[in-house]
Amino acid sequence: MLELNKFESEVVSSLECCPNDAVLLAAVSGGADSMALLSSLDAARQNGKIKNLFCMHIEHGLRRAQESLGDAEHVRLFCEDNKIKCIVKNIAPGKIVSFAKRKGIGIEAAARSFRHRALSKEAKILQQQHGGEVFILLAHTKDDLLETALMRVLRGVGPAGLAAMPKRRERLLRPILNMSRADVIEYLESKHIAWREDSTNCDTQFLRNRIRCQLVPFLNDSFPSWKKGIAAMAQTQSLVADFIKKEAGERIKWDITKTSHRGAEAQRMIEFISTDAQNFFIQPLIIREEAIFCGINILSSVHILRVSVSLCESSSTIKRKVVRHFCEGKTNAADLGSVRVKREGGKIVLERRRREFFESGISRLIIEPRLDNL
């Protein structure tokens, strides 16, 4: 049994919150970060630190088939060589682009919605099959945290958006969040593990890529301490966000109405929630806004695994200015992604809009380790 190195030990330490019989579902794109995560998880599995490991790769149907399918094949072969059960999902070409246009959001946000819903659905399947708790593992690094913080500063998001990216949120875990991209590359090279480079990472039409390729190098050269400053801001905003969330929860109470549909899962569905409009509008504006986002979270947390709104529909895709206009009383109704808010009969009501059928056009393939490799 090989000794775990520093990188692998950090991953194992991050999984201490998971029960021994937990099922770990790693989202793996084939890029450096996710390959480092998968390799370190496999090392931990071989050392008996974890038991149930699954890999999931999602092919988004956005890039040239040769490149995109090549990523899937790279992940599949690694899993085959290391006896890891691999689940591949293929999204029909054009589906994400069509969804983005219909919702008025960017391609990246649309792809993230499909990706996270696919992960959520797979986690539900694994829970039904294995019975233990299921944790979804994402390969975000310290660099991703800082890039995301810069993106949100430029977009003018609220305190919750500026808060530090958490290592854990319910069943969502980021085991290498304390690691830098340089740590990832060093680990992969030491293990002689290949990874795939996404050609779109150089496409500066995407904000994250402009930040990564243009803004970050400039900040590194001109403001060497910017990373500490951004990290400090994120920690402070985490405290602010927690305080505002607590105040909003105490001042504005949501009454929950569940669906009348039958069935074990349907009984968990929330049809709409409401609160007293008079009390709502006497609260400070920031409390009203936070109450709306909390309400969206309530309506979104209906899966058996209780996946947070940040996993299913990122609140960054919901424009704060739309929420603010409603909270200021400038509009009587507003569409907020999959949720609609309205003022009606002395109540503020949040209700579900027509559910997007994400599963349509998505194929699922489970790749078992070959018997001759066992």
C-alpha positions as CSV (number, residue, x, y, z in Angstrom):
1,M,0.0,0.0,0.0
2,L,1.6,3.2,-1.2
3,E,1.9,6.2,1.1
4,L,-0.3,9.2,0.2
5,N,1.6,12.3,-0.8
6,K,0.8,15.8,0.4
7,F,-1.8,16.5,-2.3
8,E,-3.6,13.3,-1.7
9,S,-3.5,13.7,2.1
10,E,-5.1,17.1,1.7
11,V,-8.0,15.5,-0.3
12,V,-8.4,12.8,2.3
13,S,-8.5,15.5,5.1
14,S,-11.3,17.3,3.2
15,L,-13.4,14.1,3.2
16,E,-13.4,13.7,6.9
17,C,-17.0,15.0,7.0
18,C,-18.1,12.0,4.9
19,P,-19.3,8.7,6.6
20,N,-17.3,5.6,5.9
21,D,-20.0,4.2,3.7
22,A,-20.5,7.5,1.7
23,V,-20.8,7.4,-2.0
24,L,-18.5,9.9,-3.7
25,L,-19.4,11.2,-7.2
26,A,-16.5,13.1,-8.8
27,A,-17.3,15.5,-11.6
28,V,-14.4,15.0,-14.1
29,S,-14.0,17.0,-17.3
30,G,-10.6,15.6,-18.2
31,G,-8.9,18.9,-17.5
32,A,-5.9,19.2,-15.1
33,D,-7.9,20.1,-12.0
34,S,-10.5,17.3,-12.2
35,M,-7.9,14.7,-13.3
36,A,-5.8,15.6,-10.2
37,L,-8.9,15.3,-8.0
38,L,-9.8,11.9,-9.5
39,S,-6.3,10.5,-9.3
40,S,-6.0,11.6,-5.6
41,L,-9.4,10.0,-4.8
42,D,-8.3,6.8,-6.5
43,A,-5.1,6.8,-4.4
44,A,-7.3,7.3,-1.3
45,R,-9.5,4.4,-2.4
46,Q,-6.6,2.1,-3.0
47,N,-5.3,2.9,0.5
48,G,-8.7,2.1,2.1
49,K,-9.5,5.7,3.0
50,I,-12.7,5.8,0.9
51,K,-14.8,2.9,-0.4
52,N,-17.5,4.0,-3.0
53,L,-16.0,6.1,-5.8
54,F,-17.8,7.0,-9.0
55,C,-16.7,9.3,-11.8
56,M,-19.1,11.3,-14.0
57,H,-18.2,13.0,-17.2
58,I,-20.6,15.3,-19.0
59,E,-20.1,16.0,-22.7
60,H,-21.9,19.3,-23.4
61,G,-22.2,19.1,-27.1
62,L,-20.7,22.6,-27.5
63,R,-17.3,22.0,-29.1
64,R,-16.1,20.1,-32.1
65,A,-17.0,16.4,-31.7
66,Q,-13.4,15.3,-32.1
67,E,-12.2,17.4,-29.2
68,S,-15.3,16.9,-26.9
69,L,-15.5,13.2,-27.4
70,G,-11.7,13.0,-27.0
71,D,-12.1,14.4,-23.5
72,A,-14.8,11.7,-22.7
73,E,-12.5,9.0,-24.0
74,H,-9.6,10.3,-22.0
75,V,-11.6,10.1,-18.7
76,R,-13.1,6.7,-19.7
77,L,-9.7,5.1,-20.3
78,F,-8.3,6.5,-17.0
79,C,-11.3,5.0,-15.2
80,E,-10.9,1.7,-17.0
81,D,-7.2,1.5,-16.2
82,N,-7.9,2.2,-12.5
83,K,-11.1,0.2,-12.1
84,I,-13.3,3.2,-11.4
85,K,-17.0,3.0,-12.5
86,C,-17.5,5.8,-15.0
87,I,-20.7,7.5,-16.0
88,V,-20.8,9.5,-19.2
89,K,-23.6,11.8,-20.2
90,N,-23.9,13.3,-23.6
91,I,-26.0,16.4,-24.1
92,A,-27.5,16.8,-27.6
93,P,-25.6,19.5,-29.7
94,G,-27.5,22.8,-29.7
95,K,-29.5,22.1,-26.6
96,I,-27.5,24.2,-24.3
97,V,-27.2,27.1,-26.8
98,S,-31.0,27.0,-27.3
99,F,-31.6,27.0,-23.5
100,A,-29.2,30.0,-23.1
101,K,-31.1,32.0,-25.7
102,R,-34.4,31.2,-24.3
103,K,-33.4,32.1,-20.7
104,G,-31.3,35.2,-21.8
105,I,-28.2,33.9,-20.0
106,G,-24.6,33.1,-21.2
107,I,-23.5,29.8,-22.6
108,E,-21.3,29.1,-19.5
109,A,-24.3,29.6,-17.1
110,A,-26.5,27.4,-19.3
111,A,-23.9,24.7,-19.4
112,R,-23.5,24.9,-15.6
113,S,-27.2,24.5,-15.1
114,F,-27.3,21.3,-17.3
115,R,-24.1,20.0,-15.7
116,H,-25.3,20.5,-12.1
117,R,-28.8,19.1,-12.8
118,A,-27.2,16.0,-14.3
119,L,-25.0,15.6,-11.3
120,S,-27.9,16.0,-9.0
121,K,-30.0,13.4,-10.8
122,E,-27.1,11.0,-10.9
123,A,-26.5,11.4,-7.1
124,K,-30.2,10.6,-6.6
125,I,-29.8,7.4,-8.6
126,L,-26.7,6.4,-6.7
127,Q,-28.4,7.0,-3.4
128,Q,-31.3,4.8,-4.4
129,Q,-28.9,2.1,-5.5
130,H,-26.4,2.2,-2.6
131,G,-28.4,3.6,0.3
132,G,-25.6,5.7,1.8
133,E,-25.1,9.4,1.7
134,V,-24.0,10.7,-1.7
135,F,-21.5,13.6,-2.0
136,I,-20.8,15.5,-5.2
137,L,-17.1,16.4,-5.6
138,L,-16.1,19.4,-7.7
139,A,-12.5,20.2,-8.6
140,H,-12.4,23.9,-7.9
141,T,-9.0,25.3,-6.8
142,K,-7.8,28.4,-5.0
143,D,-7.3,30.0,-8.4
144,D,-11.0,29.4,-9.3
145,L,-12.0,31.0,-6.0
146,L,-10.1,34.1,-6.8
147,E,-11.3,34.3,-10.4
148,T,-14.9,33.8,-9.4
149,A,-14.5,36.6,-6.8
150,L,-13.2,39.0,-9.5
151,M,-16.0,38.1,-11.8
152,R,-18.6,38.8,-9.1
153,V,-17.0,42.1,-8.2
154,L,-17.2,43.2,-11.8
155,R,-20.8,42.1,-12.0
156,G,-21.8,44.0,-8.9
157,V,-23.3,41.1,-7.0
158,G,-24.4,41.2,-3.3
159,P,-22.7,40.1,-0.2
160,A,-23.6,36.4,-0.6
161,G,-22.1,36.5,-4.1
162,L,-18.9,38.1,-2.8
163,A,-18.6,35.6,0.0
164,A,-15.8,33.0,-0.1
165,M,-16.5,29.9,-2.0
166,P,-17.2,27.2,0.6
167,K,-15.4,23.9,0.7
168,R,-18.6,22.3,1.6
169,R,-22.3,23.2,1.1
170,E,-24.6,20.4,2.2
171,R,-23.6,17.4,0.0
172,L,-21.4,19.5,-2.4
173,L,-17.7,19.2,-1.6
174,R,-14.6,20.9,-3.1
175,P,-11.7,18.9,-1.8
176,I,-8.9,20.8,-3.6
177,L,-10.1,24.3,-2.9
178,N,-7.0,25.0,-0.8
179,M,-4.7,24.0,-3.6
180,S,-3.5,26.2,-6.4
181,R,-3.4,25.4,-10.1
182,A,0.4,25.2,-9.7
183,D,-0.1,22.5,-7.1
184,V,-2.3,20.6,-9.4
185,I,0.2,20.7,-12.3
186,E,3.1,19.7,-10.0
187,Y,1.0,16.7,-8.7
188,L,0.0,15.5,-12.2
189,E,3.5,15.7,-13.5
190,S,4.9,13.8,-10.5
191,K,2.3,11.1,-11.2
192,H,2.9,11.1,-14.9
193,I,-0.9,11.7,-15.5
194,A,-2.0,13.3,-18.7
195,W,-4.8,15.8,-18.9
196,R,-6.8,17.5,-21.6
197,E,-6.8,21.2,-22.5
198,D,-10.2,22.8,-23.4
199,S,-9.7,25.0,-26.4
200,T,-12.4,27.3,-25.2
201,N,-10.2,28.2,-22.2
202,C,-8.4,30.7,-24.5
203,D,-11.6,32.2,-25.9
204,T,-11.7,35.7,-24.4
205,Q,-15.4,36.2,-25.3
206,F,-16.0,34.6,-21.9
207,L,-15.6,36.8,-18.9
208,R,-13.7,34.2,-16.9
209,N,-11.2,33.7,-19.6
210,R,-10.6,37.4,-19.9
211,I,-10.0,37.6,-16.2
212,R,-7.7,34.6,-16.2
213,C,-5.7,35.5,-19.3
214,Q,-5.7,39.3,-19.1
215,L,-6.7,40.7,-15.7
216,V,-4.9,38.2,-13.4
217,P,-1.5,38.6,-15.1
218,F,-1.9,42.4,-14.9
219,L,-2.8,42.2,-11.2
220,N,0.1,39.9,-10.5
221,D,2.5,42.4,-12.1
222,S,1.1,45.6,-10.8
223,F,-0.6,44.6,-7.5
224,P,1.3,41.6,-6.1
225,S,-0.8,41.5,-2.9
226,W,-4.2,41.5,-4.7
227,K,-4.9,37.8,-3.8
228,K,-4.7,38.5,-0.1
229,G,-7.0,41.5,-0.5
230,I,-9.6,39.6,-2.5
231,A,-9.4,36.7,0.0
232,A,-9.9,39.1,2.9
233,M,-12.9,40.7,1.2
234,A,-14.5,37.3,0.6
235,Q,-14.1,36.3,4.3
236,T,-15.6,39.6,5.4
237,Q,-18.5,39.3,3.0
238,S,-19.1,35.7,4.2
239,L,-19.8,37.2,7.7
240,V,-22.0,39.9,6.2
241,A,-23.9,37.5,4.1
242,D,-24.5,35.1,7.1
243,F,-25.8,38.1,9.2
244,I,-28.2,39.3,6.5
245,K,-29.5,35.8,5.9
246,K,-30.2,35.3,9.5
247,E,-31.9,38.7,9.8
248,A,-34.0,38.0,6.7
249,G,-35.0,34.6,8.1
250,E,-36.2,36.1,11.4
251,R,-37.9,39.1,10.0
252,I,-39.6,37.6,6.9
253,K,-41.3,34.2,7.3
254,W,-42.3,32.2,4.3
255,D,-45.5,30.1,4.4
256,I,-45.0,26.9,2.4
257,T,-47.7,25.3,0.2
258,K,-46.9,21.9,-1.1
259,T,-48.2,20.4,-4.3
260,S,-51.3,18.2,-4.2
261,H,-49.8,15.7,-6.7
262,R,-49.5,12.1,-5.5
263,G,-46.3,10.1,-5.2
264,A,-43.5,9.9,-2.7
265,E,-41.3,12.4,-4.5
266,A,-44.2,14.7,-5.6
267,Q,-45.1,15.1,-1.9
268,R,-41.8,16.7,-1.4
269,M,-42.4,19.3,-4.0
270,I,-43.3,22.9,-3.0
271,E,-45.8,24.6,-5.2
272,F,-45.4,28.1,-3.9
273,I,-44.5,30.1,-0.8
274,S,-45.9,33.4,0.4
275,T,-45.3,36.1,3.1
276,D,-47.2,39.2,4.3
277,A,-46.6,42.1,1.9
278,Q,-46.9,44.8,4.5
279,N,-44.3,43.3,6.8
280,F,-42.1,42.6,3.7
281,F,-42.0,46.2,2.6
282,I,-41.3,47.8,6.0
283,Q,-38.0,45.8,6.2
284,P,-34.7,47.3,5.0
285,L,-34.2,46.8,1.2
286,I,-31.2,44.5,1.6
287,I,-33.3,42.3,3.9
288,R,-36.1,42.2,1.3
289,E,-33.7,41.2,-1.4
290,E,-32.2,38.4,0.8
291,A,-35.6,37.1,1.6
292,I,-36.4,36.7,-2.1
293,F,-33.2,34.8,-2.7
294,C,-33.9,32.6,0.4
295,G,-37.3,32.0,-1.0
296,I,-35.8,30.9,-4.3
297,N,-33.5,28.6,-2.4
298,I,-36.6,27.0,-0.6
299,L,-38.3,26.4,-4.0
300,S,-35.1,25.0,-5.5
301,S,-34.3,22.6,-2.6
302,V,-36.8,20.0,-3.4
303,H,-34.7,17.1,-4.5
304,I,-34.4,14.1,-2.2
305,L,-30.7,15.1,-1.8
306,R,-31.6,18.7,-1.0
307,V,-29.1,20.2,-3.4
308,S,-28.7,23.9,-2.8
309,V,-29.9,26.6,-5.3
310,S,-26.2,27.2,-6.1
311,L,-26.1,23.7,-7.6
312,C,-29.4,23.7,-9.5
313,E,-29.7,27.3,-10.7
314,S,-27.0,29.7,-9.8
315,S,-28.4,32.9,-8.3
316,S,-25.8,34.7,-10.4
317,T,-28.0,34.0,-13.4
318,I,-30.8,35.9,-11.6
319,K,-30.1,39.6,-12.1
320,R,-30.1,41.4,-8.8
321,K,-31.5,44.6,-10.4
322,V,-34.7,42.7,-11.3
323,V,-35.0,41.6,-7.7
324,R,-34.3,45.1,-6.5
325,H,-36.9,46.7,-8.7
326,F,-39.5,44.3,-7.3
327,C,-38.4,44.9,-3.7
328,E,-38.5,48.6,-4.2
329,G,-42.1,48.3,-5.3
330,K,-41.4,49.4,-8.9
331,T,-43.0,46.3,-10.3
332,N,-45.7,44.0,-9.1
333,A,-44.2,40.8,-10.7
334,A,-40.9,39.5,-12.0
335,D,-39.6,36.4,-13.6
336,L,-36.5,35.0,-11.8
337,G,-35.3,32.0,-13.7
338,S,-37.5,29.0,-12.8
339,V,-39.4,31.1,-10.2
340,R,-41.9,34.0,-10.5
341,V,-42.4,36.5,-7.8
342,K,-45.5,38.7,-7.5
343,R,-47.5,40.9,-5.2
344,E,-51.0,39.6,-4.9
345,G,-53.8,39.9,-2.3
346,G,-51.7,41.4,0.4
347,K,-49.1,38.7,-0.1
348,I,-45.6,38.4,-1.7
349,V,-45.8,35.1,-3.6
350,L,-43.0,33.0,-5.1
351,E,-44.2,30.3,-7.4
352,R,-42.7,27.8,-9.7
353,R,-42.7,28.5,-13.4
354,R,-42.9,25.7,-16.0
355,R,-40.2,23.3,-15.3
356,E,-37.5,22.9,-17.9
357,F,-37.1,19.3,-19.1
358,F,-33.4,19.1,-18.8
359,E,-33.3,15.3,-19.3
360,S,-34.6,15.5,-22.8
361,G,-31.8,15.2,-25.3
362,I,-29.4,13.8,-22.7
363,S,-28.1,10.2,-23.0
364,R,-26.5,8.3,-20.1
365,L,-23.9,5.6,-20.4
366,I,-22.4,3.7,-17.5
367,I,-19.0,2.2,-18.2
368,E,-18.1,-0.7,-16.0
369,P,-14.5,-1.8,-15.5
370,R,-13.6,-4.6,-17.9
371,L,-13.7,-8.0,-16.3
372,D,-10.3,-8.9,-17.5
373,N,-8.9,-6.0,-15.6
374,L,-10.4,-7.0,-12.3
